[in-house]
């Protein structure tokens, strides 16, 4: 089993990162604040104006450690990595299959919709009594409609366009009751529909931030098994877009991102004071809020679950890698179909 390596997140404006021997050293105002052995790192993610020394960049590139640069709001800016050791035969199979993606798209959609439904069912089980009668009825109705979409996706002979339509229908239903899952005492912590670029409320700000982190992990997972992260199946090709990474993350949005966002708000680990509104109405996390999310994200990735297909326990942070492995095995012809990740 692959070892889950660490991702180092650096959020302090003006911090500096340098190489010292075989270690990465983080400094603030010339004072050392952290020292991490390079062999324990899979990637380094920095927010805003963080100094990276040339020797460190060279060492990370040589060791296969990816450097990801985000702005203060968590939006992607750049990615620095060494040579990518892609498997040319696997990638040829990926390119051929991308022209006839129906079966693989079906797997991604089944996994995403099933996991969205599980999030709602868990909410009913854990907090249903705390919700008002109207709220329980609305959530239960969406759970049933998602079940019908799952049956249609699984049994009907739909092409990729129809499957994408089913995925969009399920997403609209799921987010239509998402606000009913939030139990924060702060009136500002409300979900009024999905908004992005920029997010217009605290819930969307956290979801977008977590989706950015998840995209990074899924892209790394695709590259680590030799796949091309730019050529997807569910998401159409677009210059500069990691379409396959976006495909892989669909099954994990409800599990790793949505559930974590709900927990942070419902356990009052994030409050209205952890957000700020920018000019134009965009809402972003404060530095303290961002650190709280990153800490919870790292802990969430360490939680172990049984992989439904491999029947082995593994950290949640490794599940995107295992799914990328399943996809590559299907593309090589070792598996008849791509097995989705179902969260239970």
N, C-alpha and C positions, 0 to 999 in steps of 0.2 A: 504494500500500500504506500502510495506517495505520502511524504511528510508534509504537513501543513506548515509552511514557513511564514514568517512575520511580514506584515506591511507596516512600514514606519510612516506615520502622518506627522507633518510639521506645520503648525498653524500660527506660530508666533511671528508677527511681522518683524523683519530685520534680523531674524536668526541666520546663522551661517552653518553650513555642513561642509566638513572636510574629511580627508582620509588621514588616518594615523596608523601606520602598519597595516594590519588586516582588519581594522575597525573603522566604522563611521562614527565621527564625533560631531555632536550638535553643540553649538555655542551661541550664547546671547551676550552681547556687549563684551566679547572676549572671554567670557567665563564658561567653562565646560558644564553642560547640563545633562548630557546623555552620551553614552558610548555603547555601540552595538556591533558585535562581530559581523562582518560582511556575509559569512557563510550561513547566518541565520535569517537573512533577508531575501524575500522574493521581489519586493518592490519598495520604492520610496515615493510618497505622494506629498507634494508641498503646495501650500496655499499662499498666493500673493508673492510679495517681494522677499524671497528666501535666496540667500547666496549659496551657490554650489561651486565648489572648487574644481578646477580642471582635472587634477589628479583623481578626485572622487568620481567624476563623470567617466573618466577612462577606466577606473577600476570596476565600476558598476557595469559598464558596457562589456568588459571582458568576462565578468562573472555571471552575466545573464540577469542582472538586477535591473528592472525597468524603473526609470525615473519619469514621474507624471507630474506635469505642472498645471495647477488649477488657479483660477483667480480667487479673490477673497470670498466670492459668493459660491464657490465650488464648481464653476463652469470650466469645462475642459479648455486648455490652451495649447499644450504641446506634450509630446511623449518622446523620450530619449531611450533608445535601446540598441543593443549590439546586433550582430548578424542573426537573422532568424533562420533556424535550422528546419525549414519546412520539408515535408516528405513529398517529393514531386509526383510520385505515383498516386498518393492519397489525394493530393490537390487536383490532379487530373480527374479523378473519380468525383471529387466534390464539384468541379466545374461542369462535368457532364450531368450529374444529378440535379444541379441547380436549374437546368432547363426543363426538368420534369419533376418538380418538387412536391407533388401532391401528397404522397405518403409521409414524407418527413414533416411537411407543414401540418398534417393531421396530428402527428405526434406532439408537436409543440403546442397546438391549440388545445388538445385534450389535457395535457399537463397543466397549462395555465388555467383553464376554466375549472378543472377539478380542484385545483389548489385555491382558487378564489372561492369556490363553493365551501371548501373546508374552513376557510377563514370565517365565513359567515356562520357556519354551523357551530364552530367553536365559540363564537361570540354568543350565540343563542344558548349554548350549554353553560358557559361560564357566567354570563351576565344577563341572561334573558329575563330573570325575575326583576332585575333592576330597571329594565326598559319599560316604557309605557306600552299599553296594549296595542296601540297603533303601530309603534315601532316594531314589536315582535311580529305583528301580522305582515308588515311590509318586508321585513327581512326574510320571513318564512316564504313569502310569495316569490322573492327573488331566488331563494335556494331551489324552489321547485322549478322555476323557469330555467335556471342554469342546468338543472338535471335534464330537462328536455333538450337543451342545446347540446349537452354532452352526448345524449343518445343519437341526435341527428348527425353530429360530427363523426361519431364512431360507426354508425350503420349506413348512412347515406353515401352514395357514390358522388361526393362533391369534389369539384376541382379547387385549385388553390384560391381562385378569386372568391368562390362561395365560402371557403373555409376562413378566409380573411374577414369576410362579412360576418360570419358567426363569431369570430373572435372579437370584432368591434361591438357587436350586439351584446355579448357577454360582459365586456368591459363597461359599457354604458349602464347595464343593469347593476353590476357590482358597485360602481361608484355612486349610483343613485341612492344607495342606502349606507354609504360609508360614513356619513356624518352621524348616523344613529349608533355607530360603534364607539364614538368618542365620548368619554365621561369626564372631561376636564372641567373644573369649576370656573375657568376663565372664559368669559363670553367671546373673547377674540379668537379662541381656539375652536374654529368651526370650519367645516369643509363644505364649500359651495360649488363643487364641481371641479374637475381637473383643469388646472391652469399651469402653464409653463412659459418660460422665456418672456417675461419673468413670472414666477409663482406669485399669486396675489393674496395668499393667506398663509399662516404658519404651517398648516397641515401640508399644503402643496410644497412649501419650502423644504420640509423634511423629506417628503417623498422624492422630490427631484434630487436632493442631495444624496439620499441613499441609492437612488437609481444610478447616479453617476459612479458611486463606489462599486456598485454591482456590475456595471458595464465594464469597468476596468478589470475586475476579477474574471469575468467571462471572456474578455478578450485574451487575457493571459492564459486562461484554460485552453482556448482554441489553439493558440500558438504553441503551447507546450506539447500538444499531441500531433503537431504538424499540419493543422488546418489553416486555411487562409481566412482571417477574421473579417475580411471585406466582402466575401461572397456568401450571401445568405440564401435562405429558402422562404421563410415567412416574410422577411423584410426584403424589399427590392433593392437591387444594387443602386448605389448613389455615390458619386465621388466624395471621398473623405469620410464616409459613414462605415463603421464596423458592423455590417449587417448581420454577420453570423454571431457576433457577440450579443447583439440585440435579440437574435433568435433564442440563444441559449438562456438569456436572462429572463425570458417571458415566464418560464416555469417557476422561477425563483422570486419574482416580484412579490407575490402574495406571502411567500414563506419567509424570506429574509428581509424584505423591505417593509411591506405593508404591516405585517404583524409587529415588527419592531417599532415602527412609528406609532402604532396604536398603544403599545406598551409604554413607550416614553411619555405619551400624553396622559394615559389613564393612571399610571403610577405617579404622576405629577413630577417626573424627572425633568420635563420641559414645561415651562410656564410662559405666559405672555411676555414676561420680561426678557426671555431668551431670544427675542426676535426684534428686528428693526425694519421700518418701512423706508425705502429709498424714494428718491424723486421718480415720478412716474407710477408709483403704487406698488412696485415690486417689493416683496418681503424676503428678507434673508435672515439667517441665523447670526447671532452675536458670536464673539469668540468663545465665550463660556458655553453657549448653546451648542456650537460646533464640536467642542471638546466632549460634551456629554454624549452627543450622537456617536462620535468616533469611538469612545470608550465602550458604549453599548454594542456598537457594530462589531468590534473586535471580540467581545465576550460572546456575542451571538454566534459568530463563526466557529467558536471552539465547542459549542454544544454538539453532542453526538446523536446521530439518528441512524436507523437501519435503512440501508439503501434498498428500495423495493425490488430491484431486479437482481443485484449482486448478492443480496441477503447478507451483507456485512455491515458492521457499524463503522461509521466514519464521521469526522467533524463536518458540520454544515458548510464550512468554508471550503471543503474539498469536493462538495457535490457538483459544482460546475465543471471541475476537472473530470470527474467520473462520467458526467453526461457527455462531455466532449469526447471521452474515450468510447462511450457507447455509440455516438454518432460516427466516429471514425471506423469502428468495427462494422457498422452497417454499410458504410460506403465501400469498405473493402470486400463486402460480401460474407463476412463472418456471422452477421446477424441478419435474419430475414426482414426485420423492421426495427426502426428506432424506438427503444422503450422509454416513454416519458418518465419524468420524476413525479411521483405522486406522494404528497405529504400526508401523513396520517398521525 
